[in-house]
Amino acid sequence: MTPDSGPVLLAISRAAIARTLGAQAEAREDAHWLADPGATFVTLKKKGELRGCIGSLEARRPLLQDVKSNAVAAAFRDPRFPPVAWGELDEVTVEVSLLSPMSSIEFASEEDAITQLRPFEDGVVLVHAGTRTTFLPQVWEDLPHPAEFLRQLKRKAGLPADFWVGDLRLFRYSVWKWSETAPSRSNFS
């Protein structure tokens, strides 16, 4: 990554959303590092509230393709929200998180797992019986206590908050995160 990586990824994300809405939008896509494999999450917010968030946990395609695909999915295919409308585009801020590779968290018990979580640093993936879910490190802002963070992650996976079995697996990752400070006024046609 370079110092200008964040603004490049943000511009690519916003342009991909605008193009999907039918606008002619350009963003710089010629940086050599965009061809490297990358895993991203794109988060959209409107007036500070979540408006969409979709991403990839593993780098399986070029970063350029990943961030564009996740931006479009966050805007139009997050099942929690209706698709972003053209009139909303100037009200939405974009955040891009670039994920590091995941590493396994080895633990002997739930209490041991909780003590190993690093608040405000770890993104956490929970895997159990074919279900895989995650919280980005940004979720620590709303759930700063490791025990509650893990309880809510289990609930997100459709499990009871007090659920615990020996074959449950946890993984951690970190992110590089860039956010627009205010909605970008689109000069797309």
C-alpha positions in Angstrom: 0.0 0.0 0.0 1.0 3.6 -0.6 -0.1 6.8 1.1 -2.6 7.4 -1.8 -4.1 3.9 -1.7 -7.1 4.9 0.4 -8.3 7.8 -1.7 -7.9 5.6 -4.8 -10.0 2.8 -3.3 -12.6 5.3 -2.1 -12.9 6.9 -5.6 -13.1 3.5 -7.3 -15.9 2.4 -4.9 -17.9 5.6 -5.4 -17.5 5.5 -9.2 -18.6 1.8 -9.3 -21.8 2.7 -7.4 -22.4 5.7 -9.7 -21.9 3.7 -12.9 -24.4 1.1 -11.6 -26.9 3.9 -11.3 -26.2 4.8 -14.9 -23.8 7.7 -14.5 -20.6 8.2 -16.4 -18.1 8.0 -13.6 -14.3 7.8 -13.8 -11.8 6.8 -11.1 -8.1 6.0 -11.4 -7.7 2.3 -11.9 -4.1 2.1 -13.2 -2.1 1.6 -10.0 -0.1 -1.6 -10.3 -1.1 -2.8 -6.8 -4.7 -3.0 -7.8 -3.8 -6.2 -9.7 -2.6 -7.9 -6.5 -5.1 -10.2 -4.7 -7.0 -8.3 -2.1 -10.0 -8.8 0.3 -12.1 -5.7 1.1 -15.2 -4.7 2.9 -17.1 -1.6 1.7 -19.3 0.1 4.2 -21.8 2.8 3.3 -23.2 5.2 5.9 -26.0 7.8 5.5 -26.1 10.5 8.2 -23.8 8.4 10.3 -26.0 5.3 10.2 -25.2 2.1 8.4 -26.6 2.0 4.9 -24.9 -1.1 3.6 -21.8 -3.3 4.2 -20.6 -6.2 2.1 -17.1 -7.7 1.8 -14.7 -10.5 1.2 -12.8 -12.3 4.0 -10.1 -13.8 1.7 -8.1 -12.4 -1.2 -9.4 -14.6 -4.1 -9.4 -12.0 -6.9 -7.5 -8.8 -7.8 -8.1 -5.9 -5.4 -9.6 -3.7 -8.1 -12.3 -6.3 -8.9 -12.9 -7.0 -5.2 -13.4 -3.4 -4.2 -15.7 -2.6 -7.2 -17.8 -5.7 -6.6 -18.1 -5.1 -2.9 -19.0 -1.4 -3.4 -21.8 -2.4 -5.8 -23.0 -5.2 -3.5 -23.0 -2.9 -0.4 -25.1 -0.3 -2.3 -27.5 -2.6 -4.1 -27.5 -6.1 -2.6 -27.2 -5.8 1.2 -30.4 -7.7 2.2 -30.8 -5.4 5.3 -31.5 -2.3 3.2 -33.2 -1.2 0.0 -30.9 -0.4 -2.9 -29.3 3.0 -2.9 -31.2 5.4 -5.1 -29.6 8.0 -7.4 -30.9 10.8 -5.1 -29.1 9.3 -2.1 -25.7 9.1 -3.6 -24.6 12.5 -2.5 -25.8 11.7 1.1 -23.8 8.5 1.4 -20.2 8.2 2.7 -18.0 5.4 1.7 -15.5 3.4 3.8 -13.1 0.8 2.5 -11.4 -1.7 4.7 -8.6 -3.8 3.3 -8.2 -7.0 5.3 -5.0 -8.8 6.2 -4.8 -12.5 5.9 -6.6 -14.4 8.7 -4.9 -16.3 11.4 -6.4 -18.9 13.7 -7.1 -18.2 17.4 -6.2 -21.2 19.4 -8.1 -21.5 22.7 -9.0 -24.1 25.4 -12.3 -22.5 26.5 -14.6 -19.6 25.8 -12.9 -17.7 28.6 -9.5 -18.4 27.0 -10.8 -17.1 23.6 -12.2 -14.0 25.2 -8.9 -13.1 26.9 -7.1 -13.4 23.5 -9.3 -10.9 21.7 -7.7 -7.6 21.1 -10.3 -4.8 21.3 -10.2 -2.2 18.5 -7.5 -4.2 16.7 -9.0 -7.6 15.8 -11.6 -8.4 13.2 -13.0 -11.7 14.2 -14.5 -14.6 12.2 -16.6 -17.3 13.8 -17.0 -20.6 12.1 -19.4 -23.4 13.2 -21.3 -26.1 11.3 -20.9 -24.5 7.9 -21.7 -21.0 9.1 -19.1 -18.2 8.9 -19.7 -14.7 10.1 -17.5 -11.7 11.0 -17.3 -8.4 12.8 -14.8 -5.9 11.4 -12.5 -4.2 14.0 -14.7 -1.1 13.7 -17.5 -3.0 15.6 -15.4 -2.6 18.8 -16.6 1.0 18.8 -20.1 -0.3 19.6 -19.1 -3.4 21.5 -15.9 -2.6 23.4 -16.0 -5.5 25.9 -14.6 -8.8 24.5 -17.2 -11.0 26.1 -20.1 -9.0 24.7 -18.3 -8.7 21.3 -18.2 -12.5 21.1 -21.8 -12.9 22.4 -23.0 -10.6 19.6 -20.9 -12.3 17.0 -22.5 -15.6 17.9 -26.0 -14.0 17.7 -25.1 -12.7 14.2 -24.2 -16.3 13.2 -27.7 -17.3 14.3 -26.5 -19.0 17.5 -27.6 -18.3 21.1 -25.4 -15.8 22.9 -24.4 -18.4 25.4 -23.6 -21.1 22.8 -20.3 -22.9 23.1 -19.0 -26.1 21.7 -15.6 -27.5 21.2 -15.6 -27.4 17.4 -16.3 -23.7 17.2 -13.4 -21.9 15.5 -12.3 -18.3 15.6 -9.9 -16.4 13.3 -8.5 -12.9 13.5 -7.5 -10.3 11.0 -6.6 -6.6 10.9 -7.6 -3.9 8.5 -6.4 -0.8 6.8 -9.4 1.5 6.8 -10.1 4.7 4.8 -13.3 6.7 5.1 -14.7 9.7 3.3 -15.1 12.5 5.9 -18.3 13.8 4.3 -20.5 12.6 1.4 -18.7 13.3 -1.9 -20.6 15.6 -4.2 -20.9 13.6 -7.3 -20.1 15.4 -10.5 -21.2 12.4 -12.6 -23.3 12.8 -15.6 
